[in-house]
Amino acid sequence: RVSSVFKLCVGTPRQGMLAPTSRGRIDLNPKLLNRDTVLGLEQYSHVWIVFAFHLNNKDGVSPNQTRRNYASKISPPALNGAKVGVFSTRSPHRPNPIGFTLARLER
């Protein structure tokens, strides 16, 4: 289970560096995962989190359907209107709804 202070996409920063005091939490279900799966994790400062943009259905298409509407080129805010391919950006609106992020571990 993932929890965060941000409940809606509106107001959620696109990068964690923009909200350095905010925190998120991932709780692993002990019924699904053995505690040995995290053995040794305390030796690291960061972890890679791979996730699916499961709520990303801006065109009303269910995430488990095959048809998706997405722009192949987009204008990220940092590029002042310049367009680049969607795979060269952090956009969640993409033909594969897979994302990843680097997270700092806190004890």
C-alpha positions as CSV (number, residue, x, y, z in Angstrom):
1,R,0.0,0.0,0.0
2,V,1.3,3.4,-0.9
3,S,0.4,6.5,1.1
4,S,1.2,10.1,0.6
5,V,0.2,13.6,1.8
6,F,-0.9,14.2,-1.8
7,K,-4.4,12.8,-2.6
8,L,-5.0,14.4,-6.0
9,C,-2.9,15.0,-9.0
10,V,-3.6,18.7,-8.8
11,G,-1.0,20.2,-6.5
12,T,1.2,17.1,-6.5
13,P,4.8,18.1,-7.5
14,R,6.2,16.3,-10.6
15,Q,9.5,16.0,-8.9
16,G,10.2,15.2,-5.2
17,M,12.9,17.9,-5.1
18,L,10.2,20.5,-5.5
19,A,8.6,19.4,-2.2
20,P,11.6,18.3,-0.1
21,T,9.7,18.1,3.2
22,S,6.9,15.9,1.9
23,R,7.0,12.2,2.6
24,G,5.5,9.0,1.2
25,R,5.3,5.5,2.6
26,I,5.1,2.0,1.1
27,D,3.7,-0.7,3.4
28,L,4.4,-4.2,2.2
29,N,1.7,-6.8,2.9
30,P,3.1,-9.6,5.0
31,K,0.5,-12.0,3.6
32,L,1.9,-11.5,0.1
33,L,5.6,-11.0,0.8
34,N,8.0,-12.8,3.2
35,R,10.0,-10.5,5.4
36,D,13.2,-11.9,3.8
37,T,12.4,-9.9,0.7
38,V,13.8,-6.8,2.3
39,L,16.7,-8.5,4.1
40,G,19.8,-6.2,3.7
41,L,17.8,-3.2,2.4
42,E,19.0,-1.2,5.5
43,Q,22.5,-1.1,3.9
44,Y,21.3,1.2,1.1
45,S,20.4,4.9,1.1
46,H,18.0,4.7,-1.9
47,V,15.7,2.3,-3.7
48,W,14.2,2.2,-7.2
49,I,10.4,2.0,-7.2
50,V,8.8,0.7,-10.3
51,F,5.1,1.3,-10.6
52,A,2.1,1.5,-13.0
53,F,0.2,4.7,-13.7
54,H,-3.0,2.8,-12.9
55,L,-5.3,5.8,-12.5
56,N,-4.1,7.4,-15.8
57,N,-7.1,7.3,-18.1
58,K,-7.5,10.8,-19.3
59,D,-9.7,9.7,-22.3
60,G,-12.0,7.6,-20.2
61,V,-10.5,4.3,-21.4
62,S,-10.1,1.8,-18.6
63,P,-6.4,1.1,-17.9
64,N,-6.8,-2.6,-18.8
65,Q,-8.1,-1.8,-22.3
66,T,-5.7,-1.7,-25.3
67,R,-6.7,1.6,-26.9
68,R,-4.9,4.6,-25.5
69,N,-4.9,8.2,-26.6
70,Y,-1.6,9.9,-26.1
71,A,0.4,12.5,-27.8
72,S,3.6,11.2,-29.4
73,K,5.2,14.7,-28.9
74,I,4.7,16.9,-25.9
75,S,5.9,20.3,-24.5
76,P,7.3,19.8,-21.0
77,P,7.2,23.0,-18.8
78,A,11.0,23.1,-18.5
79,L,11.4,23.4,-22.3
80,N,9.4,26.6,-22.8
81,G,7.2,25.3,-25.5
82,A,9.7,23.1,-27.4
83,K,8.2,19.7,-28.3
84,V,10.0,16.4,-27.7
85,G,9.0,12.7,-27.9
86,V,6.9,11.4,-25.0
87,F,9.5,8.8,-24.1
88,S,12.1,11.5,-23.5
89,T,10.0,13.0,-20.8
90,R,8.5,12.1,-17.4
91,S,5.0,12.4,-18.7
92,P,2.6,9.8,-17.2
93,H,0.5,10.0,-20.4
94,R,2.3,7.4,-22.5
95,P,1.6,4.2,-24.4
96,N,3.2,2.1,-21.6
97,P,1.8,3.2,-18.2
98,I,5.1,2.2,-16.4
99,G,7.0,4.7,-14.2
100,F,9.9,4.5,-11.9
101,T,11.4,6.8,-9.3
102,L,14.4,6.9,-7.1
103,A,13.5,7.2,-3.4
104,R,15.6,7.9,-0.3
105,L,15.1,5.4,2.5
106,E,14.4,6.8,5.9
107,R,14.8,4.9,9.1
